[in-house]
Amino acid sequence: MSLTLYQHPLASFCHKVLMALYENGTPFESQIIDLGNEGSRASLVRLWPLAKFPVLRDDALDSTVPETSIIIEYLDRHYPGASPLLPTDPTDALCVRLWDRFFDLYVQDPMQRIVADVRRADGDRSPQGVAEAQALLRTAYGMIEKQLDGKTWITGDNLTMADCAAAPGLFYAETVLPFGEEHTRLKAYYKRLLNRPSFARVLEEAMPYFHMYPYSEKLPAQFRPEKPNA
């Protein structure tokens, strides 16, 4: 097997690439990275000194590919499946890239800032930073609601790379800032993402790690870790 994905099952950006791999049934080997383990971290640093995952290693083509969007485009080009995740039409492809970046920058990023803040010691927390991240998420939710008018997936009738970005971003974002009553299209879209077999598989594999997530009690009921017996 030539493809190895260096990743962690709890990480939202890893979920994005895993969904793309499962969507097209692309064979690969998973290498789980524990950044707190010196040896495990070193194996990632050798490939990508920034020590950010996921990273895809392709031994057949002697390529090391970092960054989620680049990985998915690489897979689409060199290991295409039955369902292209990036349209061949240049205009349509730009729309997919736009919404891919949108979910990374305006859903995943503020969500991660909120999660990072709750992990800090009380004296190091930033209520203003959290409020700014929440405001950005509210704006993003409104824009997604508008974009989904008349669409099944974020850019149209076909699932794309942008939806692979949307699924994990929205999954975690909904736990830190729930969707509002006005977000009817967004809620329906989120349900479709949860029911998509490729993303459902990602979440199933992440379940043993959800107890590590500080907002685990706000995850959808089927994914909440069991509380230990008293």
N, C-alpha and C positions, 0 to 999 in steps of 0.2 A: 504494500500500500504506500503510495508516494506522498500523500497529503497527511500532515500532522498539524492539528490545531492546538496551540498552547493557550490555555484558557482556564477560567474558574466557573463552575456551574451557577454561582450566585450573582455573577457580574452581569449587569444589564447590557453592556456593550458586547459581551461574549454571546449573550442570548440572540443578539441581532444576527451575528454570523452563523450561529448554530441553526437558527430558523431558516436561513438561506440554504444551508447545506442539506437540511432535512426536507426542505420544500422540493428539491430536485433529486433527492436520494443519492447525493454525492458521497462515495466511500471516503472515509478519512479515519485517522486514529486520533483520539483525544489524549492530550497530555495536560493533566490538571496541575496548575501552578499554585503553590502556597507561598505567597510573598513573605510570610513570616519565617519560612524555612530557608536557611542560607543556601543549601544545595539546590533546592527547587528554584529559588530566585535566580541563582547563578545560571541555571540552564536557560532561563528566559533572557537574561542580560547578554549571554553569548550571542543570541540572535538579534536582539534589539536592546541596545544599551539603556534606553529610556525606561526599561522594565515596565512597560505598559502592555496589557493584553486586551484583546487576543492578537496573536501573531500566527500566520499560516506559513508552514515550511513545506515546500514542494521539492522533494528530492529528485523527482524525474526531470524537472526543468532547472534544478539547482537554483531555486528562487526562494527568498525570504520576503514575505509580504505582510507588512503591518497595516494598521488602520482599517477600521471596519468597512467603510465604503469601498476602499481600494481592494480589500480582500474579496468582497462580493463581486465587484466588476472583474477582477482577475478570474474568479471561478466562472463567471458568465462567459468569459472569452476563451479560457483554456479547458474548462470542464463543463460545457453547457449541458443543461438538462432539458426536459420537455417543455418547461415553462421559463422563458427568459425573464430575468428579474430586472433587466434594463431594456427598454424598447429600442428597436433598431432605428426608428424614426428620430432624427436629431432633436426636433422640437419636443417630442414626447419624452425623450431621454433627459432633456434639460428640466422638464417639469418634475420628473422623478428625482433627479439630483437635488432640486430645490427643496422638495419636501423631505428628502432624506436628511439634508443638512438642517432643515427646520426642526425635525424631531430630535436630532443630536444636540443642537444648540439651545433650543427654546423649550424643550421638555426634559430631556435627559440631564442637561447641565444644571438648571435650577433645582430639579429633583435631587440631584446628588449633593448640591450645596446644602439643602435642608437636612438631608440624612447625615452629612458630615458634621453639621453643627450640633446635632443631638448627641453625637459621639464625644464631643469636647467636654472638658471639665466646666462646671457651672460658670466659673469666672472668665472663661475664654469664649463663651458663646456670644453670638451677635444677633440680637433680636431684629436689628435693622436689616442685616443681611438676609435673614429668613423672610422678613416682610417683603423685601425687594424680590426675592426668588418666588414667593407666592404670587406677587403681582404679575410677574412675568408669566407664570404658569396660567393664571386666569386669562391673560391676554391670548396666550397660545391656545387655550381651550376654545375661546371664542372664534379664533381664526380657523381652527380645525372644524368646528361646527359649521361654519360658513362654507368651507371647502368641500364638505361632504354632501352638500345639496345635490341630489340626483345621482350620487355615486355609491357603488358598493365598497370599493377600496379607495384609498386616499387620492389617487389620480385617475380613477375610472373603473372599468369593469374587471381589470386584471390585477392580481396581487403582484407587487414589485418590491424592489429594494427599499423603497420608502415605507412600505408596510412592515418590512422586517425591522426598520428603525422605530416605527411607531409602537409595535407590540410591547417590547420591554420597557420603553420609556413610559408609556401609559400605564402599564402594569404596576410599576413602582410609584409613579406620580400620583395615581389615584389614592394611594395609601397616605400620602403626605398632604394632599389637597383634593378631597373628593370632588367629582364632577357635580355641577349644579343642576337644578331642575330644568334649567333652560337648555341643557346640553343633550337633547334627545337623540340627535344623530350621532354624536360622539359616543353616547352610552351604547347605542346599537352597534356601532363600529367596533367598540371595545369588546362587546360580546362576540362578534364575529371573529375577532382576533384570538380570543381565548379558546374558541371552538375550532380554530384551524388546526388540523392534525400536527403540522410541523411545529407550531408554537406550543401546543398542548404537550408534545414530547419534551420540549425544552423545559417547561415548567415541572413536568414529572421528574426529570433528572435533577432539577434544582431543589426539590422538596426536602431531601435530607439536610440541606444547608440553610433552609429558611429560618431556623431558630437563631441564626447569627444576625438576622436582619432586625434592626431596632424597632421597626414598625410592623413586625410580623403579625401582631394581633389585629392589624387592619387589612391584612391580605384577604382576598376572597376566601370564604369559609373553607372551601375544599383544600386550600393550600396552607392553612394555619397549622403550625406545629402543635402537637398535643402537649398539654400542660403536664408537668411531672406530678405524680401522685403525692399528696401531702404526707 
